[in-house]
């Protein structure tokens, strides 16, 4: 797991983080993790797998349809593009 160091954080920001962490019954480090997670992975983000699943449900595709597609799919590796 990655570790992050934050340099030059103002005393005011550090104090505010400590207060916010206490309100949420977490450590300051856990609070910073929660803030970063919320910032980079917001609740309303588009999840590709979920979106594709919803589209296929709306189209009426079933697992049997997907299995039929898998049976006829070309499984050979793609030929690399040649730039000549």
C-alpha positions as CSV (number, residue, x, y, z in Angstrom):
1,X,0.0,0.0,0.0
2,X,1.2,3.5,-0.8
3,X,2.3,6.0,1.7
4,X,2.0,9.7,1.3
5,X,3.8,12.6,3.0
6,X,2.2,16.0,3.1
7,X,4.8,18.8,3.6
8,X,4.1,22.4,4.6
9,X,0.6,21.7,5.9
10,X,-0.4,24.8,7.9
11,X,-1.0,24.4,11.7
12,X,-4.6,25.7,11.1
13,X,-5.3,22.9,8.6
14,X,-3.7,20.3,10.9
15,X,-5.8,21.5,13.8
16,X,-9.0,21.5,11.7
17,X,-8.2,17.9,10.5
18,X,-7.7,16.8,14.1
19,X,-11.1,18.3,15.1
20,X,-12.8,16.8,12.1
21,X,-11.3,13.4,12.9
22,X,-12.5,13.6,16.5
23,X,-16.0,14.4,15.3
24,X,-16.0,11.2,13.1
25,X,-14.3,9.1,15.9
26,X,-11.3,8.4,13.8
27,X,-7.6,9.1,13.9
28,X,-6.2,12.1,12.0
29,X,-4.6,9.7,9.5
30,X,-7.9,7.8,9.0
31,X,-9.7,11.1,8.4
32,X,-7.1,12.2,5.8
33,X,-7.6,8.8,4.0
34,X,-11.4,9.3,4.1
35,X,-11.1,12.8,2.7
36,X,-8.8,11.7,-0.1
37,X,-11.0,8.7,-1.0
38,X,-14.1,10.9,-1.2
39,X,-12.2,13.4,-3.4
40,X,-10.9,10.9,-5.9
41,X,-13.6,8.3,-5.8
42,X,-16.9,10.2,-5.5
43,X,-20.2,8.4,-4.8
44,X,-21.7,9.5,-8.2
45,X,-18.9,8.3,-10.4
46,X,-19.6,6.2,-13.4
47,X,-18.6,2.6,-12.8
48,X,-18.1,1.0,-16.2
49,X,-19.1,-2.5,-15.3
50,X,-22.3,-1.4,-13.6
51,X,-23.2,0.8,-16.6
52,X,-22.6,-2.0,-19.1
53,X,-24.6,-4.4,-16.9
54,X,-27.5,-1.9,-16.8
55,X,-27.4,-1.4,-20.6
56,X,-27.4,-5.2,-21.3
57,X,-30.4,-5.6,-18.9
58,X,-32.3,-2.9,-20.7
59,X,-31.6,-4.6,-24.0
60,X,-32.9,-7.9,-22.5
61,X,-29.6,-9.8,-22.8
62,X,-29.4,-12.9,-20.6
63,X,-26.5,-15.0,-19.4
64,X,-27.4,-17.5,-22.2
65,X,-26.9,-14.8,-24.8
66,X,-23.5,-13.9,-23.4
67,X,-22.5,-17.6,-23.4
68,X,-23.6,-18.0,-27.0
69,X,-21.5,-15.0,-28.0
70,X,-18.5,-16.4,-26.1
71,X,-18.8,-19.7,-28.1
72,X,-18.5,-18.0,-31.5
73,X,-15.9,-15.4,-30.4
74,X,-12.6,-15.5,-32.2
75,X,-10.1,-16.3,-29.5
76,X,-6.9,-16.0,-31.6
77,X,-4.5,-13.3,-30.5
78,X,-4.8,-10.1,-32.5
79,X,-2.2,-9.4,-35.1
80,X,0.0,-6.4,-34.2
81,X,-0.3,-3.4,-36.4
82,X,2.5,-3.0,-38.9
83,X,3.7,0.5,-39.6
84,X,5.6,0.3,-42.9
